Amino acid sequence: MIVRARYLVTRAGDVVENAELRVDAAGRITAVGRRTRYPSGGPEVIDFGDAAILPGLVNAHVHLELSGMRGRVPAGADFTQWLRALLAARANETPASLEAASDAGVREAVRAGTTTLGDISTSGCSARSLARAHVRALAFEEAIGLATDAAEAGRALLESRIGAVPSKTGLLAWGVSPHAPYSVSRELFRTAAAVAAARRLPLAVHVSETREEVEFVKTGRGPFRELLEDLGAPVDRFVPPRCTPVRYLHELGVLGPSTLLVHANYLDDDDVTLVRAAGSAVVFCPRSHRFFGHRDHPFARLRRAGVTVALGTDSLASNDSLDVLAEMRAVAALPNAPSPSEIVAMATSAGARALGLGDRAGVIEVGREADLTAIALPADTRQRDVEEAITHAAARVVATVVQGRLLFEERN
Ligand SMILES: [Zn+2]
């Protein structure tokens, strides 16, 4: 197969005009270069016309099983109010409805140009949706619980779920996600980290998402304490570590080079130093961030320190679409927006690195599998403006290719 478009962005900052790439039957890129002529009867040619072909977009944080929650969970006065409303809505779901929601979420993500997803699943159902959809994915299985027996139960659950869905394509990889400092006991954090280390799997942890979380970890008090008491969690036995959530993870041995920190909205300078020293990555969810009314995200400070910052949508319980291009636009609209090229990197190569897939996804080059997103651009777009045009309202995804297979193509 030969794939063409007016522009090819082989990696952030590298835009080629009138280029094409060749993909073999196994889905691997065999050539990237200037457009050539083929006699009739040659390989199949797909030409996306006035479009840019990018390395496939990476959504580094999503909860696919919550894809039925769009518009159903109000932000509330603080995060714990939202969490209460989410738990109430979730109580009505069944394994079948969560899996159907997961399937719908993957379809939406693929139509929005996503080729790689970092998904966290509480129910364990979304790995099946991911495998069916032929997308590249990290399926993070969640561990949650503050009870004394949570650690052993968590280990058993993780061991039963990890690897339970076969992946003949090699597109599905596994990870472990101890949920958050307010919902996971010290023992469960250590157990989850040990399960991940023994199998060389990445970790994903929600951390420093809210001021209330920081307060709870520092003092054991605040809205999280009230929420946990109402849920019947043994919060009396929770001894607050009396430090920041990031330092707490560091002391538990959870920060490391294959740890993905989700949100990390409220960081002090010491936290940034710890994250940098550990080599952990951060995923910023711009529109979910706005939904909750958080203060400015520290992505610029993190990037200056050399930390990989990826983009995610979070779930449809705090966002209105699973659309990475919309997240890129939201970043471009911020007062401290990075350059268009840096935004493209956040949604491609940084996302791949954050998920431990830096050697497989995030750039277009010979020898790699073809994960591609084609984005239609106005016909008068100049080569030097391509990356900026991608974040303009007129740009739209017209095709999604994973491992050389066309999963979505806009039909006129
Ligand atoms: Zn999340």
Residues whose N, C-alpha, C, O or C-beta is under 5 A from the ligand:
A	BS01	ZN	none
